[in-house]
Amino acid sequence: MPRRVTAELDLDLGASVDLIFQITAAQGAPLASENLTFSQGDRHYAPTELVDQAGSRLHRLTADQGPLSVRYEALVTGLAHGPRTSDLETIGYLRPSRYCQSDEVFAQARRQFLGLSGRELLAAVSSFVASTVTYTPGLSTGTDSAVTTLSTGQGVCRDYAHVVIALLRAMDVPARYAACFAPGLEPMDFHAVAEAYLDGAWYVIDATRLADRRSLVRIATGRDAADCAFLSFHGGYVGLERMRVDAVLEDAPAAEPDDHETLVRIA
């Protein structure tokens, strides 16, 4: 299943700034080709690549004041092979985090999903979030959490993922956040999904129902959105003047729609 993914960011830097990007396919993705550039006019920056324990690739550089152009393109083929999950990691993914306050939704989760476990629990949580949250671009803020979203009943993909994660952790299921490229997503953007750990493997839950889970390309993995931001910076002003993200399937045969019930892993 070849997938061509691209990301274009045009930034305005108010001073020399320390920049950290997470916009590339994660470590382990089978890449037929890949190109990542950072440029200011004729000047090109060579970033430092850092890889975390989950395989997320971070690219760090210090750029001078002025416009910065960021371009990424890759052709992803075949199946990804990410690092194995350790017992220590699963413990971390059971704990509350900044945007996934499983301790605050504990009572609700225990009432809502009493007696459920395994696949049945994953399906019930996915269905509950899909039916109670309305996808509402523009009204969610970068500081909204699972508790906020449960209260307002609206959000975007990151908010859906946070609610799923918080409810699963409250039910003693390790759950984590994944930022992805999502072919066919509408509106197109970086996408966020939840993953639940069951029987030694991570399975995708996309309660937005907006993307085919079978074609996702992992970018970053973490406890919640705070770990997976496509851009973080320190030391000065950064303005995002333009951003374009795209992901398409190349020469893929027609397939049945994703039923969002079958257990699926990020490929």
N, C-alpha and C positions, 0 to 999 in steps of 0.2 A: 504494500500500500504506500506508494511514493507520495510524500507530502512536501510541497514547497511552502516555506514560511518566510515572511519578511517583517521587518520592523524599521520604521523611519522616525527619528526624533530630531527636531530642530529646537535647540535650546539657546537662551540668551543668558550669559553669565555676567553677573554684575561685578565680579572680582575673580581672582584666582580661587578656584573651588575644588575641593576633594569630592570626586564623583564616584558612585558605586552603582553599577548597572546589573540587572538580572533580566536579560532579554534574549538569551541564546538557549538553544536546546540543551537540556541537562546532560551531564556526563553519562555515557553509555548509550546515547542515541546513535543509531547507525547512520552516519552522514556520508552521502555520496559527494557532497560539496558544501562548503561553508565559507562565508566572507563577512568579516566584522570590521568596520572602519570608524574612526573618530577623527574629524578634520575641522580645522579653522582656516579657510582659504587654502593656501598651498601647504599648510602645516598639518602633519599627520601625527597623532599620538599613538604610542604603543602601550596598551593597558597591561596591568598585572592581572593574571587570572588566578583566582582562588576557588577551590572546590570544597564545599562543606561535606559533612558526613552523609547527607542524603543525596549527594551528587549534583546539587545546584552549583552552577558556575557563575561566579561573581567577577566582573571586570572593573578594575579600579584604576583611576588616573586623576591627576591634577591638571586641570586645563586653565588657561589664562582668560581674562575678561574678554567678552565679545561673543559672537555667534558660534555655536558648536553644532556640527552636523554629525549625526549618528546613523549609520546604515548597517543593517544585518540582513543576510539572506542565506538560507540553507535548504538543501534537498535532503529530506529524511527518508530512509528506506528501511524496510524490515522491522524487526522488533527490538525494542530497547532492553538493555540488561543493566538495571540499576544495582547499587550495593545492597547487600542483605541487611535486613533490619535486626538490630541487636535487642536483647532484653531491656537494656537501659533506655533505648529509644522508645520502646512501647510504654515504658513507665512514664516517660516525659509526655507522651501523647494521651495519657489518661488524666493529666493534671489540668486544672483551669489555666487559661492564658488570657492575655490582654483583651482580645475580642471574642473569646469563647469561654464565657464564665459558667462552666458546667456546675459549679457549686451553687450559683444563683438560680439555675433552672432545674436543679436536682429534684425538687418536689413535683414540679410539673411533669418532668420526664417519667418519674416513677408512677405517677397516676395515669399518664397518657399511654404508656407502653407496658403496663403491668403484665407480667407473665410471658412477654415476648423475648426471644433470643435468636442468635444466629441470623440466617438469611431472612427469616420472618421479621425480625427487628429492623434490619437494614431497609427492607421494603416499606415497613410501616413508617419509619422516620422520613424516608424520601417522599412518600405519598403525603404525609402530614405537612411537611414544609412546602411542597409543591402546591398544595391546595389552600394554604393559609397565608402565604406571602405573595404579593403581587409585584411582578417585575416593573419597576418604575425608575427609568433612567433620569438622572438629574436631581432627584430628591434625597438620595442617600449621601451622607458625608463621609469623609475619610476616617472619622472617629466613631462612627456607628458600630455597635457591637451586636452580638446575638440577642442580648436582652433588649436593646433598642429596637431591633427588627421584629422580635416577637411582640413588642408593644405597639409598633406602628403598622405592622403587616405589610410593609413595602420595602423594596431594596433592589439591589443589582446582584450580580453573580457572587461577589465576595460576601454579601450579606446572607444569601442562601447558604453558602458553604459554611459560614460561621455558625448559623443556627443548627445545621445538621451535625457539625462537629461537637457543639456544646451538648446537644441532646444525647448523642452517642456516648460521649465521655461520661455523662451523668448516669448512663446505663452500663458503665464499666467496659465499654468497647473502645480500644485505642483508635483515635481518629486524628487525621491531619489535613492540612490545607495544601492544595497543589495549584500553582499558576501554570497555564498551558496556552499553546496555540491550538485553536479549534477550527478546523476546516468546516465551512458551511455556516459558521456562527452568524447570526443576524440580530442586532447590529454587530459588525466585526470589531473586535478589540482583543486585548489580552483577556483570557477567560480564567475563571476560578471554579474549582470543584472541591468536594470533600473526598477523602479516602478513608475507608474503614478497614481495620485489621481483623481478619477472620481466618481461622485455620491456617495460619502461617503466611498469608498473602494479603496484599492491599487491593481493595476493590473500590471502584469509582462510584460516587453518588453525585449526580448533577440534578438537583431539585429544580433548576430552572427549566429543564427539558429543552434547552435551546441548542444543544450540540450533540453530535453523535460521539458517544464516549469511546467508540472503537477507533476513532481517527485522531484522538488527542495526541499532542506532542508536549511532553513535560518540559517546563522551564525551571521552576523552583518548587521546593517542598519545605514546609515548616509547620509550626504550631498554629499559625494564623497569618493574616495578611501582613502583619508587622515583619515577619521573616521573609516575605516573598515580594516586597516592593520592587517594581521594575526600575525605579531610580530612587536613590537616597543620596544626600549631599551634606557637606559640612564646611563651614567657613565663609559662606557668602550667599548672595541671592542667585537663584536659578529660576528662570521663567521658561515654561514649556510653551513654545510658540506654535508648534505643530507636531502632531503624532499620527502616524498611519501604520496599522497592523493588518496583515493579510495572511491567510492560510488556505491553501487549496489542495485538493486531491488531484494527482496527475495520472491519467490513464487508468482510473479505477473502475472496475465493472460495477454495474448497478447492484445495490444491496437493499435488503429489507430495512425499513427504518428501525432505529434503536428503540426497543420496547421499554427501556429504563427499568426493567425488572431482572433481566439476566445479569448474573455476576460478570463484570467486565473489569479488566485491568488496563491501566494506561500502557499502550503498546510502544 
